[in-house]
Amino acid sequence: MIGTNGRRTTFATWIDLLMTLGVALFAGVPVLLLGDANALGQIQVPLGFILVFFLPGYAFVAAFYPTSPFKAETDGTAQEGRRTIPPSGPTALERLVIAIGLSIVVVPLVGLIWNFTPWGIAAPQVLGSLIAVVLVGCVVAVYRRITVSVTGRFRLPLAQLSTYRSALTGNATREITISVALALLVVVSVAAVGAAITAPQNGESYTELYLLSEDPESETFGAGNYPDTLDPGEPREMFVGIGNHESRSVSYTVVVELQRLESLDEKRAVVETTELNRFSTIVEPGEQTRISQKITTGSELNGQDLRLTFLLYKGEPPDDPSVSNAYREVHIWVSIPSA
């Protein structure tokens, strides 16, 4: 018959692995299934932080060290198929520090491996890989702990929580106080670095505006190979790219103008303008959109070295859109023969 102490021992033996795997699945599976980085709302950031900076390393530590750091008490019974491994594992506080360090090593390695694959580095691949690392580590840890005698297995020192709490009040031994202080210092340092990485910084909000052309043979998009001649009345397809790094949803308007420039008082100035098109779109934070536009020129403005300009505005543009009042601007030089 298993007594209360036996149930506590069993609970303490497996609870760390159950929590490690459970948190990893809870933090990553909804995101992978729904395809939404904010699937869990406000708790997504702290859960993601734990998944990246702690759980992979802890799964490795649990797999590497299945034994308790303390000398096991002999219960006088032989357990067939289980080895008696001398206690040699790190303590719970040491595992905490090692787990954070290993996670900082494992996560970049996962990203580096994906970088050399045809799929490249993307959030779903990296997230799924981290969950797989945690799962494999926990499975190996369970197997290795089973092969160790019951009294020699690592278990969370739940009975010593009061001892660790006493370090905060100054009533613990010097060794325990130093260990707790070191663990807290590492956790706070990693949390500060993670917060600095994930939190938006002042001055980093911006929007990308760029033009793309399509290679008809490979059907891929890239910068360059823009048209240098536009025939009047014949539509020419171009692709406008917008990247939102404003940390909020933004409604953009793009005004397409054809401009003639001449030298006035030793400066180049716009002397003639015709608006070809304008369109609006909403881009969510962190997203990039590619918009196809048919550009058709008329016969009212033709000649050499005309500037085809794309002016980007947040919200509605002013009555006289120009390069000087646009939020972003890109252009190419084209020639338009007379009709």
Secondary structure, 3 states (H helix, E strand, C coil): CCCHHHHHHHHHHHHHHHHHHHHHHHHHHHHHHHCCCCCCHHHHHHHHHHHHHCHHHHHHHHHHCCECCCCCCCCCCCCCCCECCCCCCCCHHHHHHHHHHHHHHHHHHHHHHHHCCCCCCCHHHHHHHHHHHHHHHHHHHHHHHHCECHHHECCCCHHHHHHHHHHHHCCCCHHHHHHHHHHHHHHHHHHHHHHHHHCCCCCCCEEEEEEEEEECCCCEEECCCCCCECCCCCCEEEEEEEEEECCCCEEEEEEEEEEEEEEECCEEEEEEEEEEEEEEEEECCCCEEEEEEEECCCCCCCEEEEEEEEEEEECCCCCCCCCCCCCEEEEEEEEECCC
